[in-house]
Amino acid sequence: MSFAKPFPDPLAEPLSVLLLDTEPRTSNAYITLAIADALRRHPSVARIVRASHADAVALAQDALARGERFDLFLAFGGASRHHALLRRLCALAGTSALWTTEDPYLSAANARLSGCFDLVFTNDRGSLSRYGAGARHLPLAATPLFQDLPVRTEDAAYRYDLLFVGTAWPNRVATLDRILSTCPGDLKVKIALPGNDYLPQPVLARDDLIVDWRCGNEDFARFANASRVVLTLPRIFTAGADEAAAGTTPPPRLFEAALAGGAQLVVGADPEIADYYEPDREIRLASEDDVVAAIAAMLSDPASRIAMAERARTRTRAEHLYDHRVDVILRAARETMPKHRAGLVPSSVAGPAPARPRILFVAHNRVGRRQGGGVEFYQEQLAGALAGFDSLFLYPAFEEGAWVMRLDEGETSEALPIPPAERLLASPEIEALVERILVERRIDLVHVHHLLGLPLSLPAVARAHGVPVVMQLHDFFLVCSRFTLLNQHGAFCDVVHRGTRHCDGCLATAEGLPAGAKARRDGFVARMLRSVDAFVTSTPATADYVRAFYPEAAARVAVIEMVDAEPAPAPPRASVAHAPRAPLRVAVLGNVVDHKGARTLLELVRITEGEAVVFEVLGYVESYLVAAFEALEGERLTMRGGYAREEVPALLAGCDVSLHLSLWPETYMISLTEAWRAGLIPIVTDLGAPGERVTDGVDGLMVPPGDSGALRQALRRLAHDPDLAASLRAAIRQKTFPTVAGHAARMAALYRDLIAARPVPHDAAPHEHAVPTGRPSAPFTLSARDLGFRLNHPDWTDPAIVWDGTSEASAATGALPPPAAALPERALAPGDPDLSWEIADLVIDGQRLPGRIGACAACDGVSLRGWIWHPRAGRPARTWLRLRSGDAAAYVAALPERRPELAARFGNGRAEQAGFAAHLRIADLPAGPCTVDLLQVYADHVAVAHEVARIVVPALPAPGPVTPWRHGLPVPEAGLRRRAEPATVTGHGLQTIEGVPVARQGGLTRIAVALPAGARSGQPVLVLEGDGGTAWTRAAWTGETSDDGAARAGAEARVREIAPGTYRLGVAIQGEDGADLHETGTTLFVAPSSRPCLVTAEPPQALRRAWIRRVRSRPNLDAVALGEASTLLGTTVTVSGWCFVPGRGRPLAWIARWGTGRGRRFLVAESFARQDVAAHLKEADALTAGFEFPLPLAALRDGALTVFQVYERGAVALAGFPRHVAGIIPAGTIPE
């Protein structure tokens, strides 16, 4: 492309640039693409590499190893996320630059953590003061890659009158609502207002618009090019104490729309905008009050508007492309580079390989923790034999009823709480812990012995930080979770040669896993293996098997023969001639389990009865086999039990033969080496490494797996053919074995080669202009998702579709999975003082509800977050929500969520793992009032916390899109014809209190009606009429009819700014000549706040009795707050807290009464769960003792105000309630 001003004097030396978007899951990746495109075209850039979090450090290390160090590392986005990774990248490049996009919620952290960069640019001029000296302002821009479109010169060529595309921040929704309410209804409008979990669903004055959609940047440019007026609205955040509510520099959309040929109207613009475009010549500015008039003026003067768009596009091409912005960065980098070369600025450099590299051994166990085998012993032996290295050990452990990850270094051991991970592909919690270990413990290389009990993603985390990874294959865990490759029948499956078509059947039968589970695991492992620098196997056969299953790993497989775990080899014993009929002494080394041929051994012992053979079992026998072996124990069979490795030579001294009966293809078999060292003749199965290491008839004998008859024949040959035995022993005496020192030397050489190729830059010197704050570094949060792994579910055995997090609804099922469904349930007593649970965050239909709340109606979805903590119970395998309505139930799996604040609250580090989160799709749940139970699945039972929440689920489907309730009537009063024929409400999704449907402010109302027979056709409209005024919303025909042929209609509308009070519900059929209104006879109450409650003149049922007991108990108040005034209650005071009177059962509701005569009113609100109160009082009935409801402030001076608490056994009057509340309100607040 050509520029209005070509770049002057390109840099003397072409630069290489490494570019990284610091937000791996950003929706603005197109900006990074635009920056990369501009860098490629810049005459002073020789090479540009756009990296990801998964490969950025490795790319920089590889370039450094080739002598092609990147001249510039450019990080776009911010410094607050994955800061440790960014520091390493800064250390590996010649010069580093940060270009921040200044999210107000993160700008303070960006400034605090930007010190590792040589250059800092911020897109927001108002944020410059946060950074140290030398930071520069650099706004975002436009790109010809996506947005360069010519201005349409004819007004008739435009498709839309008004365009806005942006996130649904409340201030934007309010502005657009005012515009649409004022502008003509035939205005051609295109609006996109996508939201998120933290924003309410936007509802605009025009319900014919679909606004919840997203578009790519190229599509936005096309929309802007086809729109007469492109609207730019600021986003106003909820600002924190030290945060700005909005930036001062305009967003990139300003430049993008200009390059796309759009005529722009900017609302509420900051004065800085004039630095980029000349007001009224290149762009139009307007205040909130003048925006409608500005739109009308631009639409009425096409020639001036099109000329303005042309001038803005010309200026954009001349000054506001990313080509211009990267030129600023490159020139600043050129100024910095000579200082680095002269040593004037302490640029970060990657140092030489450390003198004592630090190796992190990752395994499933460690000697001394749990019963183990050869892998654990080998790991200790290798670590002890490595000269010049420091060793650390990381492994899972189950302690005090919960899983932890142990980190051992020297004599110290740290326990880190983790979730159960045996079947997890990825775990953000564990990945973050491993990242912290890699950085804080300065790990130079990770040696993975096993990932059993840990997520399979961990090698990818190490790779992302540039730490080389060695994976030693002690079994076939990479190929299958059944790492011995024994199928459901106990036989070797040979998956490489037979294929995977048998896998689903095997795993379904053996472990109850769903179809497709192994395929999910295989796909993930294949990607994870890219993160491994070297695979180590002990024999060529094992290497070939892994290469065949994962061809992508073939070039990185090395064969380094294993050593036994004996500290010093015993001298080979001399041949001993047996006396006639002397028994053949047969040793069985190692643990006795099924996959080691335990049942074959039992058969052998039985069928050799009467023969001169004695068996000595040297190892643990699995508990389920002990009885069978003990039944045979005697002179012919002895069981030694466990032994220490140094005892092996003495234990084998009197034996002749060793048995190695594995049914699976072992990858080495240390016990075979131990037997040879002791001079024993091994009999091995012809499978895997033992079959490869033994030459049949030369240094041992081979038999088919599981063939006890062949074993007996081999023993008979040895007993009756002394020449054969002598020949075998002679060959064995000539064998040589790798020494521990030699093996360790080969491993050390591999380590040093990998570390030299990829030295980890532990030391990254901060820039001299770093802002001193004294605050800690950024948290460690790197996860597999950040590294590009997208999973249906983190558990490879779970077929549920979770995709990218809890924003997607969790799948509801009719029952728990079969293993859990068979377990007994144990109810958790809410009065247990050690138990704590709470629903801490509740979002219903996109509206976040404040604090605790009782039953609430939902139409679309429910998101909830909370915790459950029971220290004596340990960590559950999974947490579920059960929703019960009558006999129907639905189960929804909750995702684990870390809550670090709970560790301090309960004084136990494990408590931070007590959190959970779930998003429920209402359409999947049973209809009616639902009670929500919290279920935790343990190994032997399911713990149940009953009634943690209550939700009302509508029994009717959504009739159409969400519409707003509007004030007034759909037609003028004169055009409204009130018909005598009534309509009927056939269903609604509202909560009922005292039989009255209640709508809360901000909530959705789903209502269906049946029109009377013979009703006219037209547009159906629901109408509310009451003392608070009138309101209406557009409805839709459902396509259903009643038995008498009457048509049905319905609406789902959001309540906003409707005066609280009681309303009559009607349905009108609108036509060109007005509307026919049919009453339904149903009343609906609109609550004064987002909390459902009812205000009525009718005495509630609980008070319709001759005598109500008065009690002196007064409430425990958590808060008393003044509220806004309403036509129903006047100025209100909201009270919240709890109260409990023992002996009356469980609290059900609260009633406040005030006024006299015809002015008497009653407010009814339901109680809600307060498990903390039940635990405090050690009383299960106190679970629902909580309350929060408004009271009319004026009634506090009226002696007739009484508050009642309704229990299962009747209501009580709380005599001191008003006085207690009044005593807390500041003096002078209550009117006289």
Protein Blocks (a to p, Z undefined) as FASTA:
>chain_A
ZZfbdcehiafbacddddddfblkbcklmmmmmmmmmmmmpmkbfbdcdddfklmmmmmm
mmmmnopacfbdcdehiakboklmmmmmmmmpmbdcdddehiaklmmmmmmmmmmpmbdc
dfbfklmmmpcehiacddddddfklmmccddfbfklpmbfbdcdddfdfklmmmmmmmmm
mmcfklccdddddddfkbccdddfblkbcfbdcddfklmmmmmmmpfbdcdddddddddf
kbcfbdfbdcfklmmmmmnopacddehiafklmmmpcghkloccddfklmmmmmmmmmmm
mmlmmmmmmmmmmmmmmmmcfklmmmmmmmmmmmmmmmmmnopaccdddddddfbdcddd
ddfbdehiaccdfklmmmmmmmmmpghiacdddddddeehiacddddehjbccddddddf
klcfbdfklmmmmmmmmmmnopabdcdfbfghiafklmmmmmmnopacddddfblmlmpm
blnopafkopafklmlnopmlmmmmmmmmnopaehklmmmmmmmmmmmmmpmbdcdfbfk
lmmmmmmmmmmlmmmpccdddddfbfbdcdddddddddehiacddddedjddfknommmm
mmmmmmmgoiacddddeddddfklmmmmmmmgcjklccebjadfklmmmmmmmpmbdcdf
bfbdcfkopmlmmmmmnopacddddehjllmmpcghkloccddehilklmmmmmmmmmmm
mklmmmmmmmmmmpccddfklmmmmmmmmmmmmmmmmccdfbacddfkbccehiacdddf
bdfklnopacfbfblkbmbdfkjojkbccdddfbdcfklmmpccddddfklmkbccddfb
dceehiacehjddddddfkbccdddddddfknopafbdcddddehjbccdddddddddfk
lmmmnopaklmmmgccddddfklpcedjdddddddddfkbccddehkbccdddfbdcfbd
cddddehjfbdfklpccdfbdcddfbdcbdceehiacddehiacdddddddehiacdddd
dddddfkbccddddddehiacfkopacdddddddehiaedddddddddddfkbcadddeh
iacdddfbfbdcdddfbdcfklmcfbdcddfbdcddfbdcdddddfklopaddddddddd
ehiapafbdcddedehjlbccddddddddfklmmmnopaklmmmcccddddfklmmpmkb
ccddddfkoccddfklmmmmmmmpcghkacZZ
